[in-house]
């Protein structure tokens, strides 16, 4: 039986772990051809070998690395149908103790790089023929967060600000690129059981004087659906956004959070 992503060529940034890796496995399983990019090149290659896909080591904050990612994709396929613009970082810091260096580091990865990766993809996509079986030339998918609406928690002001920016960029790109037949959407996960959240839990728990695991327990105890989120919960939605089934969606920030935020 054909997969719903057969014939789709996609680049995933931040692909080596967490949400990125779960989406890579889901999309590969549904027939997509993938280029997996990550700062950790060895981990990206390990996953690409597992899935029979391609990988590249890349620091998305560096213009030369962004160019190299896209050059490799277009050399390999002659086109790029989907960008999953997923690379990101997080850390827990008190509002009044947050340093300029910490702010700049988070915004550099989570917002500045997201914009310039999106821009690089769009410049190329608008010059290519439509995706097979679609009216669109390309699809841009960003990873935002419900922190965009919740202020990033009291101990993650810089993270929340960066993700609010991602939602804004996503919607602006949707407006600007619609005439070029390129869509732009983002997913807004909640508390996802990944290495990133383990790091947040450790830092947040230390700030509050809790035992390790307490911050995660408190955050997930109020999820209306009654369980913590997994990366696979996000992967199904990203795969849908990458598919032809979502061709008439653009400018959307899709909450995938078990009900933590009902509406935005």
C-alpha positions in Angstrom: 0.0 0.0 0.0 1.4 3.4 -0.9 2.4 5.7 2.0 0.8 9.1 2.2 4.3 10.7 2.0 5.4 8.8 -1.1 7.3 11.2 -3.4 7.8 13.8 -0.6 11.3 15.1 -0.1 11.8 16.7 3.3 14.6 18.3 5.4 14.3 18.0 9.2 16.5 20.1 11.4 17.1 19.1 15.0 16.5 15.6 13.7 18.8 13.5 15.9 16.6 13.2 19.0 13.2 14.0 20.6 10.5 15.3 18.4 12.8 15.5 15.4 13.7 11.8 15.6 10.2 10.7 16.2 9.0 12.7 13.1 11.8 11.3 11.0 10.8 7.7 11.9 7.1 8.5 11.2 7.7 10.3 7.9 10.2 7.7 6.7 7.6 5.0 7.6 5.0 6.8 5.4 7.3 6.9 2.4 9.2 10.3 2.6 12.7 10.7 1.5 14.6 12.6 4.2 17.7 14.7 4.9 18.3 14.7 8.7 20.2 17.7 9.9 21.6 18.1 13.5 24.4 19.8 15.4 25.2 16.3 16.5 26.3 14.9 13.2 27.1 11.4 14.6 23.6 11.0 16.1 22.0 12.3 12.9 24.0 9.8 10.8 23.1 6.9 13.2 19.4 7.7 12.7 19.7 8.1 9.0 21.5 4.8 8.7 18.7 3.2 10.7 16.1 4.6 8.4 18.0 4.3 5.1 18.0 8.1 4.7 20.6 10.9 4.4 22.1 13.1 7.0 24.2 16.2 7.4 25.9 17.9 10.4 24.8 21.5 10.6 24.7 24.4 13.0 21.6 26.3 12.0 22.9 29.5 13.5 25.6 29.6 10.8 24.7 30.9 7.4 27.3 28.6 5.7 25.8 25.5 7.3 22.3 26.6 6.3 23.5 26.9 2.7 25.2 23.6 2.9 22.0 21.8 4.1 20.0 23.1 1.1 22.7 22.6 -1.4 22.9 18.9 -0.3 19.1 18.5 -0.5 18.9 20.0 -4.0 21.9 18.2 -5.2 20.3 14.9 -4.0 16.7 15.5 -5.2 16.6 18.6 -7.4 13.9 20.0 -5.1 12.6 20.1 -1.5 8.9 19.6 -0.8 8.8 20.0 3.0 10.9 21.8 5.6 10.4 20.7 9.2 12.2 23.6 10.9 12.5 21.9 14.3 15.9 22.7 15.9 15.6 24.4 19.3 17.0 24.6 22.8 15.6 25.3 26.2 16.7 26.1 29.7 15.2 27.1 33.0 16.2 30.5 34.4 14.5 33.0 36.7 13.2 36.1 35.0 15.4 38.5 37.1 18.5 36.3 36.8 18.4 35.7 33.1 21.6 37.0 31.5 22.1 38.7 28.1 24.2 35.7 27.0 21.4 33.2 27.9 18.8 35.4 26.1 20.9 35.7 23.0 21.8 32.0 22.8 18.1 31.0 23.0 16.9 33.5 20.5 19.7 32.7 18.2 18.7 29.1 17.9 15.0 29.2 18.4 14.1 32.4 16.5 16.9 33.8 14.4 17.9 30.5 12.9 14.3 29.4 12.4 13.7 32.5 10.3 16.8 32.2 8.1 16.3 28.5 7.6 12.7 29.2 6.5 13.9 32.1 4.3 16.5 29.9 2.6 13.9 27.1 2.0 11.3 29.5 0.6 13.7 31.2 -1.8 14.3 27.8 -3.4 10.8 26.4 -3.2 9.2 29.3 -5.0 11.4 28.5 -8.1 10.4 24.8 -8.4 7.5 23.0 -9.9 4.5 21.9 -7.8 4.8 18.8 -5.6 3.6 15.8 -7.4 -0.2 15.4 -6.8 -0.5 18.8 -5.2 -1.1 22.5 -6.2 1.7 23.6 -3.8 5.4 24.1 -4.5 6.4 23.6 -0.9 5.5 23.3 2.7 7.1 25.0 5.7 6.5 23.5 9.2 8.0 25.1 12.3 8.2 23.8 15.9 6.8 26.4 18.2 5.3 25.6 21.7 2.3 26.3 23.9 4.9 28.5 25.7 4.1 31.0 23.0 0.8 31.6 24.7 1.7 30.8 28.3 4.7 33.1 28.5 7.1 30.2 28.6 6.5 29.5 32.3 7.9 31.9 35.0 11.3 30.3 34.6 11.5 30.3 30.8 10.9 33.9 29.6 13.4 33.7 26.8 12.1 30.4 25.6 8.5 31.7 25.6 9.5 34.8 23.7 11.4 32.8 21.1 8.4 30.5 20.5 5.9 33.4 20.3 8.2 34.8 17.6 8.1 31.5 15.7 4.3 31.6 15.6 4.5 35.2 14.3 7.1 34.3 11.6 5.0 31.3 10.6 1.9 33.4 10.0 3.8 36.2 8.2 5.4 33.6 5.9 1.9 32.1 5.2 0.6 35.5 4.1 3.7 36.4 2.0 4.2 33.0 0.3 0.6 32.1 -0.5 0.9 33.5 -4.0 3.9 31.3 -4.5 1.9 28.3 -3.5 3.9 27.7 -0.4 2.2 27.0 2.9 3.5 27.7 6.4 2.2 26.2 9.6 3.7 25.3 13.0 3.0 22.8 15.8 2.8 23.9 19.4 3.6 20.9 21.7 3.1 20.9 25.4 5.2 19.0 28.0 6.8 16.3 25.8 8.8 13.4 27.4 12.2 14.1 25.7 15.7 14.8 26.8 15.0 18.5 26.5 12.3 18.3 29.2 14.5 16.2 31.4 17.0 19.1 31.3 14.2 21.6 32.1 13.0 19.4 34.9 16.4 19.2 36.5 17.1 22.9 36.2 13.6 23.9 37.3 13.6 21.5 40.3 17.0 22.9 41.4 15.7 26.4 41.3 12.7 25.5 43.4 14.6 23.2 45.8 12.5 20.1 44.7 13.8 16.6 44.1 14.5 15.7 40.4 11.2 14.8 38.7 9.0 17.1 40.7 8.8 19.9 38.1 7.8 17.3 35.4 5.3 15.7 37.7 3.6 19.1 38.5 3.6 20.1 34.9 2.1 16.9 33.6 -0.4 16.4 36.4 -2.7 19.1 35.0 -2.9 17.7 31.4 -6.6 17.2 30.8 -6.0 14.0 28.8 -4.4 12.5 31.9 -0.9 11.6 30.6 2.4 13.1 29.6 2.9 13.9 25.9 5.3 11.7 23.8 7.2 12.8 20.7 5.1 10.3 18.7 2.0 12.4 19.6 3.6 15.3 17.8 5.0 13.2 14.9 1.5 12.2 13.7 0.5 15.9 13.3 3.7 16.9 11.6 3.3 14.0 9.2 -0.2 15.2 8.4 1.1 18.8 7.8 3.8 17.3 5.5 1.2 15.4 3.5 -1.1 16.4 0.7 -4.0 16.1 3.1 -3.2 19.4 4.6 -2.7 21.4 1.4 -5.5 23.8 2.3 -4.0 24.7 5.6 -1.7 27.7 6.1 -0.9 30.2 8.8 -2.0 27.8 11.5 -0.4 27.2 15.0 -1.6 23.7 15.9 -1.7 22.9 19.6 -0.7 19.3 20.3 -0.7 19.4 24.1 -3.3 17.1 25.6 -5.6 20.0 26.3 -3.2 22.2 28.3 -4.1 25.2 26.2 -7.6 25.2 24.8 -7.4 27.8 22.1 -4.8 30.5 21.5 
